[in-house]
Amino acid sequence: MHVTPALRSDLPRIHEMICALSAFHGDEATVTMERLEDVLFTSGLSTAFVAREGDALIGYAGLNFTTEIHSGRTRIDIHHLFIEENHRAKGVGRALITTAKELGRAQGAKGVTIGTAPNNETAQAAYRAMGLKEITDAGPRFWIPVD
């Protein structure tokens, strides 16, 4: 298994995994292939890494970039992390998270964050086992719809 930056040719498989992750969370992925290409390869706001086993994509991490205005430093949020079920608990997620951390270090980022659904205890346990620091003092966040 190895981790590489996503390629445009990976988009159909990444899209499949996005749909699977959305379904896992009881949601429906509505992103089009054209929009996904823009988000990951044109806008500069997001990128993705994929885990490959041979020619097969077995997982991906979708990263969003943001700037903390008070520090001026970049922060990377692992917005999506998905591993195919038969490849879980084999170090794939750890490798993707490590790659995000290395990207953050190379870009002078303040840090990397990752979240999970409150009821996804498996992911929470995995992140704790990796030694990730749980954020407990970030405070409430609120959603403001614009439509």
ZADO-1210 file (C-alpha; in nm, 4 decimals, padded with zeros to 6 digits):
<atoms>
<atom x="00.0000" y="00.0000" z="00.0000" code="MET" pos="1"/>
<atom x="00.1222" y="00.3486" z="-00.0808" code="HIS" pos="2"/>
<atom x="-00.0243" y="00.6990" z="-00.0611" code="VAL" pos="3"/>
<atom x="-00.0040" y="00.9429" z="-00.3509" code="THR" pos="4"/>
<atom x="-00.1625" y="01.2720" z="-00.4448" code="PRO" pos="5"/>
<atom x="-00.4911" y="01.2115" z="-00.6239" code="ALA" pos="6"/>
<atom x="-00.4896" y="01.2324" z="-01.0011" code="LEU" pos="7"/>
<atom x="-00.7694" y="01.3524" z="-01.2257" code="ARG" pos="8"/>
<atom x="-00.7990" y="00.9936" z="-01.3491" code="SER" pos="9"/>
<atom x="-00.8826" y="00.8927" z="-00.9884" code="ASP" pos="10"/>
<atom x="-01.1954" y="01.1122" z="-00.9802" code="LEU" pos="11"/>
<atom x="-01.4517" y="00.8410" z="-01.0678" code="PRO" pos="12"/>
<atom x="-01.3224" y="00.6134" z="-00.7892" code="ARG" pos="13"/>
<atom x="-01.2956" y="00.9014" z="-00.5407" code="ILE" pos="14"/>
<atom x="-01.6541" y="00.9953" z="-00.6271" code="HIS" pos="15"/>
<atom x="-01.7649" y="00.6372" z="-00.5514" code="GLU" pos="16"/>
<atom x="-01.5951" y="00.6551" z="-00.2118" code="MET" pos="17"/>
<atom x="-01.7507" y="00.9957" z="-00.1393" code="ILE" pos="18"/>
<atom x="-02.0918" y="00.8451" z="-00.2105" code="CYS" pos="19"/>
<atom x="-02.0163" y="00.5497" z="00.0184" code="ALA" pos="20"/>
<atom x="-01.9002" y="00.7776" z="00.3012" code="LEU" pos="21"/>
<atom x="-02.2058" y="00.9996" z="00.2631" code="SER" pos="22"/>
<atom x="-02.4347" y="00.6954" z="00.2735" code="ALA" pos="23"/>
<atom x="-02.2565" y="00.5730" z="00.5884" code="PHE" pos="24"/>
<atom x="-02.3496" y="00.9024" z="00.7523" code="HIS" pos="25"/>
<atom x="-02.7092" y="00.8872" z="00.6283" code="GLY" pos="26"/>
<atom x="-02.6493" y="01.1597" z="00.3721" code="ASP" pos="27"/>
<atom x="-02.6466" y="01.1743" z="-00.0065" code="GLU" pos="28"/>
<atom x="-02.3481" y="01.2968" z="-00.2041" code="ALA" pos="29"/>
<atom x="-02.4646" y="01.5470" z="-00.4638" code="THR" pos="30"/>
<atom x="-02.1275" y="01.6694" z="-00.5916" code="VAL" pos="31"/>
<atom x="-02.0909" y="01.6326" z="-00.9672" code="THR" pos="32"/>
<atom x="-01.7731" y="01.5057" z="-01.1271" code="MET" pos="33"/>
<atom x="-01.7137" y="01.8505" z="-01.2778" code="GLU" pos="34"/>
<atom x="-01.7480" y="02.0237" z="-00.9407" code="ARG" pos="35"/>
<atom x="-01.5309" y="01.7613" z="-00.7707" code="LEU" pos="36"/>
<atom x="-01.2577" y="01.8212" z="-01.0279" code="GLU" pos="37"/>
<atom x="-01.2795" y="02.1961" z="-00.9630" code="ASP" pos="38"/>
<atom x="-01.2718" y="02.1507" z="-00.5846" code="VAL" pos="39"/>
<atom x="-00.9736" y="01.9139" z="-00.5839" code="LEU" pos="40"/>
<atom x="-00.7655" y="02.0362" z="-00.8779" code="PHE" pos="41"/>
<atom x="-00.8511" y="02.3946" z="-00.9721" code="THR" pos="42"/>
<atom x="-00.9709" y="02.6031" z="-00.6773" code="SER" pos="43"/>
<atom x="-00.6655" y="02.5570" z="-00.4543" code="GLY" pos="44"/>
<atom x="-00.8946" y="02.5282" z="-00.1509" code="LEU" pos="45"/>
<atom x="-00.8899" y="02.1493" z="-00.1313" code="SER" pos="46"/>
<atom x="-00.6839" y="01.8523" z="-00.2369" code="THR" pos="47"/>
<atom x="-00.6940" y="01.4762" z="-00.1957" code="ALA" pos="48"/>
<atom x="-00.4582" y="01.1893" z="-00.1345" code="PHE" pos="49"/>
<atom x="-00.5370" y="00.8313" z="-00.2223" code="VAL" pos="50"/>
<atom x="-00.4193" y="00.5025" z="-00.0811" code="ALA" pos="51"/>
<atom x="-00.3369" y="00.2488" z="-00.3478" code="ARG" pos="52"/>
<atom x="-00.2834" y="-00.1223" z="-00.3308" code="GLU" pos="53"/>
<atom x="-00.1420" y="-00.2075" z="-00.6686" code="GLY" pos="54"/>
<atom x="-00.3691" y="-00.0288" z="-00.9162" code="ASP" pos="55"/>
<atom x="-00.6697" y="-00.0292" z="-00.6816" code="ALA" pos="56"/>
<atom x="-00.7729" y="00.2773" z="-00.4805" code="LEU" pos="57"/>
<atom x="-00.8591" y="00.1544" z="-00.1321" code="ILE" pos="58"/>
<atom x="-00.9031" y="00.4850" z="00.0505" code="GLY" pos="59"/>
<atom x="-00.8792" y="00.8591" z="00.0278" code="TYR" pos="60"/>
<atom x="-00.8404" y="01.1704" z="00.2367" code="ALA" pos="61"/>
<atom x="-01.0025" y="01.4938" z="00.1237" code="GLY" pos="62"/>
<atom x="-00.8246" y="01.7959" z="00.2707" code="LEU" pos="63"/>
<atom x="-00.9540" y="02.1511" z="00.3032" code="ASN" pos="64"/>
<atom x="-00.7254" y="02.4472" z="00.3599" code="PHE" pos="65"/>
<atom x="-00.8190" y="02.7419" z="00.5771" code="THR" pos="66"/>
<atom x="-00.6297" y="03.0361" z="00.7195" code="THR" pos="67"/>
<atom x="-00.6552" y="03.1439" z="01.0792" code="GLU" pos="68"/>
<atom x="-00.6914" y="03.5191" z="01.0491" code="ILE" pos="69"/>
<atom x="-00.5450" y="03.5881" z="01.3936" code="HIS" pos="70"/>
<atom x="-00.2231" y="03.3983" z="01.3220" code="SER" pos="71"/>
<atom x="-00.2091" y="03.4136" z="00.9435" code="GLY" pos="72"/>
<atom x="-00.1192" y="03.0446" z="00.9396" code="ARG" pos="73"/>
<atom x="-00.2811" y="02.7743" z="00.7358" code="THR" pos="74"/>
<atom x="-00.4719" y="02.4909" z="00.8969" code="ARG" pos="75"/>
<atom x="-00.5588" y="02.1717" z="00.7158" code="ILE" pos="76"/>
<atom x="-00.8819" y="01.9925" z="00.7903" code="ASP" pos="77"/>
<atom x="-00.9168" y="01.6306" z="00.6857" code="ILE" pos="78"/>
<atom x="-01.2746" y="01.6786" z="00.5772" code="HIS" pos="79"/>
<atom x="-01.3184" y="01.3242" z="00.4484" code="HIS" pos="80"/>
<atom x="-01.1318" y="01.0063" z="00.5364" code="LEU" pos="81"/>
<atom x="-01.2598" y="00.6838" z="00.3876" code="PHE" pos="82"/>
<atom x="-01.1081" y="00.3376" z="00.3792" code="ILE" pos="83"/>
<atom x="-01.2703" y="00.0444" z="00.2017" code="GLU" pos="84"/>
<atom x="-01.4102" y="-00.1917" z="00.4637" code="GLU" pos="85"/>
<atom x="-01.1808" y="-00.4869" z="00.3916" code="ASN" pos="86"/>
<atom x="-00.8751" y="-00.2583" z="00.4294" code="HIS" pos="87"/>
<atom x="-00.9658" y="-00.0996" z="00.7629" code="ARG" pos="88"/>
<atom x="-00.7491" y="-00.1490" z="01.0724" code="ALA" pos="89"/>
<atom x="-00.4470" y="-00.2167" z="00.8509" code="LYS" pos="90"/>
<atom x="-00.2703" y="00.1193" z="00.8721" code="GLY" pos="91"/>
<atom x="-00.4301" y="00.2843" z="00.5677" code="VAL" pos="92"/>
<atom x="-00.5962" y="00.5613" z="00.7685" code="GLY" pos="93"/>
<atom x="-00.2774" y="00.6205" z="00.9644" code="ARG" pos="94"/>
<atom x="-00.0824" y="00.6532" z="00.6381" code="ALA" pos="95"/>
<atom x="-00.3322" y="00.9051" z="00.4981" code="LEU" pos="96"/>
<atom x="-00.3278" y="01.1084" z="00.8206" code="ILE" pos="97"/>
<atom x="00.0531" y="01.1017" z="00.8244" code="THR" pos="98"/>
<atom x="00.0573" y="01.2305" z="00.4668" code="THR" pos="99"/>
<atom x="-00.1759" y="01.5173" z="00.5638" code="ALA" pos="100"/>
<atom x="00.0546" y="01.6002" z="00.8558" code="LYS" pos="101"/>
<atom x="00.3589" y="01.5993" z="00.6257" code="GLU" pos="102"/>
<atom x="00.1801" y="01.8326" z="00.3827" code="LEU" pos="103"/>
<atom x="00.0939" y="02.0627" z="00.6712" code="GLY" pos="104"/>
<atom x="00.4528" y="02.0688" z="00.7899" code="ARG" pos="105"/>
<atom x="00.5787" y="02.1430" z="00.4357" code="ALA" pos="106"/>
<atom x="00.3326" y="02.4316" z="00.4014" code="GLN" pos="107"/>
<atom x="00.4054" y="02.5793" z="00.7422" code="GLY" pos="108"/>
<atom x="00.0553" y="02.4999" z="00.8656" code="ALA" pos="109"/>
<atom x="-00.0361" y="02.5394" z="01.2302" code="LYS" pos="110"/>
<atom x="-00.1852" y="02.1911" z="01.2383" code="GLY" pos="111"/>
<atom x="-00.4240" y="01.9360" z="01.0978" code="VAL" pos="112"/>
<atom x="-00.7726" y="01.8607" z="01.2267" code="THR" pos="113"/>
<atom x="-01.0027" y="01.5673" z="01.1680" code="ILE" pos="114"/>
<atom x="-01.3552" y="01.5157" z="01.2914" code="GLY" pos="115"/>
<atom x="-01.6047" y="01.2374" z="01.2999" code="THR" pos="116"/>
<atom x="-01.9723" y="01.1935" z="01.3613" code="ALA" pos="117"/>
<atom x="-02.0539" y="01.1877" z="01.7340" code="PRO" pos="118"/>
<atom x="-02.1805" y="00.8293" z="01.7058" code="ASN" pos="119"/>
<atom x="-01.8813" y="00.6957" z="01.5082" code="ASN" pos="120"/>
<atom x="-01.7092" y="00.5414" z="01.8073" code="GLU" pos="121"/>
<atom x="-01.4898" y="00.3199" z="01.5884" code="THR" pos="122"/>
<atom x="-01.3246" y="00.6204" z="01.4223" code="ALA" pos="123"/>
<atom x="-01.2936" y="00.8013" z="01.7556" code="GLN" pos="124"/>
<atom x="-01.1213" y="00.5002" z="01.9098" code="ALA" pos="125"/>
<atom x="-00.8861" y="00.4732" z="01.6124" code="ALA" pos="126"/>
<atom x="-00.7877" y="00.8405" z="01.6348" code="TYR" pos="127"/>
<atom x="-00.7267" y="00.8104" z="02.0083" code="ARG" pos="128"/>
<atom x="-00.5189" y="00.4961" z="01.9520" code="ALA" pos="129"/>
<atom x="-00.3083" y="00.6949" z="01.7010" code="MET" pos="130"/>
<atom x="-00.2406" y="00.9491" z="01.9757" code="GLY" pos="131"/>
<atom x="-00.4391" y="01.2311" z="01.8169" code="LEU" pos="132"/>
<atom x="-00.5261" y="01.5044" z="02.0651" code="LYS" pos="133"/>
<atom x="-00.8993" y="01.5373" z="02.1166" code="GLU" pos="134"/>
<atom x="-01.0277" y="01.8946" z="02.0933" code="ILE" pos="135"/>
<atom x="-01.2706" y="01.9501" z="02.3773" code="THR" pos="136"/>
<atom x="-01.2549" y="02.3251" z="02.4215" code="ASP" pos="137"/>
<atom x="-01.3329" y="02.4486" z="02.0695" code="ALA" pos="138"/>
<atom x="-01.6805" y="02.5611" z="02.1696" code="GLY" pos="139"/>
<atom x="-02.0062" y="02.5297" z="01.9819" code="PRO" pos="140"/>
<atom x="-02.0246" y="02.5951" z="01.6095" code="ARG" pos="141"/>
<atom x="-02.3329" y="02.7179" z="01.4280" code="PHE" pos="142"/>
<atom x="-02.4669" y="02.6738" z="01.0757" code="TRP" pos="143"/>
<atom x="-02.5864" y="02.9767" z="00.8780" code="ILE" pos="144"/>
<atom x="-02.7750" y="02.8780" z="00.5627" code="PRO" pos="145"/>
<atom x="-02.7342" y="03.1171" z="00.2706" code="VAL" pos="146"/>
<atom x="-03.0231" y="03.0123" z="00.0508" code="ASP" pos="147"/>
</atoms>
